[in-house]
Amino acid sequence: MNRSSMQETVIPGEVKRTEMNTSRGVYYNGNCTFMTSLSPYQGARRYSYSVSFSPGPEGKPTGKSVTIRSPGDPVTNCPQYVYEGQSVGCDCLVNPSSSGLPPATAQWQGSGPGKQLVISNVTRNVSGHVFNCSLSWGPAGGAVQRQTEYILKVADPPPFPPVISGYNDKSGVTAGNLTLTCTVTGGRPLVTSVNVSCRPDVQGDVSWMNVTNTSVSVTFTILSLEARHDGTECVCTADWEVHRETYNVSASIQLRVMGNLWLIVVLIG
């Protein structure tokens, strides 16, 4: 009986029994089996069943309850990025937090249950290749089919350190505002952010990042630069989401700041 809709269905069972002759009489021992189809359902449903025998013992029929719960999408334990030359070995799995009742099964498309996806000596040519992790749940080969894509991404750190532009070390800079641009070129994927800081602290303003197909840059404007800021060091760093320790480089400049130049003309009459 489906308690959600309170519908009751009578299903004839198949009984296999064995006769046992004892001093107290004849007894029967056996199994009763029945089968019915349950339509796929998103979420969970509780079904109750009871069994009665005729002829049989008087009293309340025996029974139990069964919960049917649909599974969630399958998951993988594959790395988001792989370096060129590395090898990949990862699994297609049923999500343990939503495995379904009865449990679903999962496997890589075109493979068998429990088999790993193995890619040896990864090259750039396979970057972007899609592998399908498939889940099956229910009778008759799986009444519910779900898939999760794994996209293999081959990572390369940026080949060059950050570059700071907007300042000429030979000529220095006079007091006022100074605009610096720091750019990181290359990398797959590109760096996620570029950061500029100056020490000792100076008042500054960071504009929005400019992202192209090949580079990421940020503009930093130092406000009200004065002669006392001479020797200030400005450092540019970047965050590479694949592995921060792999691209752990920076660029720096030391400012030579001169005060405003005044020309005084003395007229002697």
C-alpha positions in Angstrom: 0.0 0.0 0.0 1.3 3.5 -0.9 0.7 5.6 2.2 1.1 8.8 0.2 -2.0 8.2 -1.9 -3.6 5.5 0.4 -4.1 3.1 -2.5 -4.3 -0.6 -1.8 -3.5 -3.4 -4.2 -4.0 -7.1 -3.7 -1.2 -9.2 -5.2 -1.3 -13.0 -5.4 1.8 -14.6 -4.0 3.7 -17.7 -5.0 4.1 -20.2 -2.2 6.8 -22.9 -2.0 6.3 -25.2 1.0 7.7 -28.3 2.6 5.6 -30.8 4.5 7.0 -31.9 7.9 5.5 -35.0 9.7 6.1 -34.9 13.5 4.6 -36.7 16.4 2.4 -33.7 17.1 1.0 -33.7 13.6 1.8 -32.3 10.1 3.5 -28.9 9.8 4.3 -26.9 6.7 7.4 -24.8 6.2 7.8 -22.6 3.2 8.3 -19.2 1.5 5.8 -16.8 0.0 7.1 -14.4 -2.7 5.3 -11.7 -4.7 6.4 -9.1 -7.1 5.0 -5.7 -8.2 6.4 -2.7 -10.1 6.8 0.7 -8.4 6.9 3.7 -10.7 10.0 5.9 -10.4 9.5 8.8 -8.0 11.5 11.9 -7.2 12.0 12.0 -3.5 10.9 9.2 -1.1 7.8 7.1 -0.6 7.0 4.6 2.0 5.2 1.4 1.1 3.6 -1.0 3.6 2.7 -4.6 2.8 1.0 -7.4 4.7 0.8 -11.1 4.1 -2.1 -13.4 5.1 -2.4 -17.1 4.6 -5.5 -19.2 3.7 -5.9 -21.5 5.4 -3.6 -20.2 8.1 -3.4 -18.9 11.6 -6.1 -16.6 12.8 -5.3 -13.1 13.9 -3.7 -10.0 12.3 -1.7 -10.6 9.1 2.0 -10.1 9.3 3.7 -7.2 7.4 6.4 -4.6 7.1 7.2 -1.3 5.6 9.6 -0.5 2.8 11.0 3.0 1.9 11.8 3.8 -1.7 14.0 6.9 -2.2 15.3 8.2 -5.5 19.1 8.9 -5.8 20.8 12.2 -6.5 23.3 12.8 -9.3 26.5 10.8 -9.4 29.8 12.4 -8.4 33.5 11.9 -9.2 36.7 12.2 -7.2 38.6 13.5 -10.3 41.0 16.5 -10.0 39.8 19.7 -11.5 43.1 20.3 -13.2 46.0 18.0 -14.2 49.5 19.0 -15.2 50.9 17.9 -18.6 52.7 14.6 -18.2 50.8 13.5 -15.2 48.4 10.5 -15.0 44.8 10.5 -13.9 43.0 7.7 -12.0 39.6 8.5 -10.6 36.2 7.0 -9.9 32.6 7.5 -10.8 30.6 7.2 -7.6 27.1 7.2 -6.2 26.7 10.3 -4.0 26.9 8.9 -0.4 24.5 11.6 0.8 21.8 10.6 -1.7 22.6 7.1 -2.8 18.9 6.1 -3.0 16.9 3.2 -1.6 17.6 0.6 -2.8 21.1 1.9 -3.6 21.9 3.0 -7.1 24.9 2.0 -9.2 27.3 4.2 -11.0 30.0 3.7 -13.6 32.0 5.5 -16.3 30.1 5.4 -19.6 31.4 2.5 -21.7 33.0 0.9 -18.7 32.0 -1.6 -16.1 31.0 -1.0 -12.4 33.9 -0.3 -10.1 36.3 0.4 -12.9 38.5 3.6 -12.7 38.9 6.2 -15.4 42.7 6.0 -16.2 44.5 8.4 -18.4 48.3 8.0 -18.6 50.8 10.7 -19.5 48.3 13.5 -20.1 49.0 15.9 -23.0 47.5 19.2 -24.0 45.6 17.6 -26.8 43.2 15.9 -24.4 42.4 19.2 -22.5 38.7 19.8 -22.6 37.8 16.1 -23.3 34.5 15.1 -21.7 33.9 11.9 -19.7 30.4 10.8 -18.6 29.8 9.4 -15.1 26.5 7.5 -15.4 24.1 6.5 -12.6 21.4 3.8 -12.9 18.6 3.1 -10.5 15.5 0.9 -10.6 14.6 -2.4 -12.3 14.9 -3.4 -15.9 18.3 -1.9 -16.4 17.6 1.2 -14.5 14.3 3.2 -14.7 16.2 6.3 -13.7 19.4 7.3 -15.6 21.5 10.3 -14.6 24.9 11.7 -15.7 27.6 14.0 -14.5 30.2 15.3 -16.8 33.9 15.4 -15.9 35.9 17.8 -18.1 39.6 17.1 -18.2 41.5 20.4 -17.9 45.3 20.4 -18.5 46.9 23.2 -16.5 50.0 25.3 -17.3 51.2 28.0 -14.9 51.9 31.4 -16.3 55.4 31.3 -17.9 56.4 34.8 -16.9 56.4 36.8 -13.6 54.2 39.8 -13.2 55.2 43.0 -15.0 54.8 46.5 -13.5 54.5 49.4 -15.9 53.8 53.1 -15.5 57.1 54.0 -13.7 60.5 54.8 -15.0 63.2 53.9 -12.5 65.8 56.0 -14.3 63.9 59.3 -14.1 61.9 58.6 -10.9 58.7 60.5 -10.2 57.7 63.9 -8.9 55.2 64.4 -6.1 51.5 64.0 -7.1 49.5 61.0 -8.3 51.2 57.9 -9.8 49.3 55.2 -11.8 50.9 51.7 -12.0 49.6 48.8 -14.0 50.6 45.2 -13.2 50.0 42.5 -15.8 50.3 38.7 -15.7 50.4 37.1 -19.2 49.8 33.5 -20.1 48.8 30.4 -18.1 46.0 27.9 -18.4 43.8 28.9 -16.7 44.7 32.5 -16.3 45.4 33.9 -12.8 42.2 34.7 -10.9 43.5 37.9 -9.4 46.4 40.4 -9.5 47.2 42.4 -6.4 49.4 45.5 -5.9 50.5 46.9 -2.5 52.9 49.6 -1.5 54.9 49.8 1.8 55.2 51.9 3.9 51.4 52.4 3.5 50.4 55.0 1.0 46.9 56.1 0.0 45.9 54.3 -3.2 43.0 53.3 -5.3 42.7 50.0 -7.2 40.6 50.0 -10.4 38.8 46.9 -11.7 40.8 44.1 -13.3 41.1 43.9 -17.1 40.9 40.3 -18.4 41.7 39.3 -21.9 42.2 35.9 -23.6 45.9 35.9 -22.7 46.4 38.2 -19.7 45.0 39.7 -16.5 46.0 43.2 -15.3 45.1 45.7 -12.6 45.7 49.4 -12.3 46.7 50.9 -9.0 46.8 54.7 -8.5 48.9 56.2 -5.7 47.3 59.4 -4.4 49.1 62.4 -3.1 52.6 61.0 -3.5 55.1 63.2 -1.6 58.9 63.4 -1.2 58.6 61.6 2.1 57.5 58.5 0.2 60.9 58.2 -1.5 62.0 54.6 -1.2 58.5 53.2 -1.0 58.4 49.6 -2.4 55.4 48.5 -4.5 54.9 44.8 -5.0 52.7 42.9 -7.4 51.5 39.3 -6.8 48.9 37.1 -8.4 46.7 34.1 -7.4 46.7 31.1 -9.6 43.8 28.9 -8.5 45.3 25.6 -9.6 48.1 25.7 -7.1 49.3 28.9 -5.4 52.7 27.4 -4.6 53.4 26.6 -8.2 53.1 30.2 -9.3 54.6 31.9 -6.3 56.4 34.8 -8.0 56.2 38.6 -7.7 57.5 41.8 -9.2 58.5 44.9 -7.2 59.8 48.4 -7.8 61.2 51.0 -5.4 60.0 54.5 -6.0 62.4 57.5 -6.3 60.2 60.4 -5.4 61.3 64.0 -5.8 59.5 67.0 -4.4 57.9 69.7 -6.6 60.5 71.7 -8.5 60.1 75.5 -8.1 61.9 78.0 -10.4 62.6 81.2 -8.5 63.5 84.2 -10.6 65.1 87.2 -8.9 65.0 90.4 -10.7 67.8 92.9 -9.8 67.0 96.4 -10.9 
